[in-house]
């Protein structure tokens, strides 16, 4: 593809990745809860989920979903319920906040669980499948081999996602000190929980 086209895609991908949503909210919460280093596993899970959706969509699963609308509905309901569960879990937290700014934080979640939860968040919005079909084609030159272009676009989008995850995780560390105070930590958890529940409701309400 032309370099100018690629730059336009970079700008579009950064705007999309920086838009607050379940992935960035999850990264923010995990960075505060477990520290930046352990949050890297959550980031990896989120990225794997998003790229799995985009890659699958690019291979044509979106067409199958269009042919079987009930499957899309089931995935949407499942994703919405998982987001709501995360919100309820945040509201019910009772652990006393530890030194969340030192990269340690709570150690009750293994790396495997952090990866798993991040992945589930990444794949919790099945509309990403159909969105990918609308988002990628405008940047592909039909007169040139399409697979290499698709690989470049997916790799570029993955990079923009990682950059936004890191930015949100680092921003979370700036407020981590305030969250050593139980009162503020409780308010933060409930705020994040409310947003997750709201995202789940919005996912059910749309489409």
PyMOL commands that set and color helices and strands:
alter all, ss='L'
color gray80, all
select helices_A, chain A and resi 3-18+22-34+36-58+61-67+69-91+100-102+111-122+127-139+146-180+182-205
alter helices_A, ss='H'
color red, helices_A
deselect
rebuild
show_as cartoon
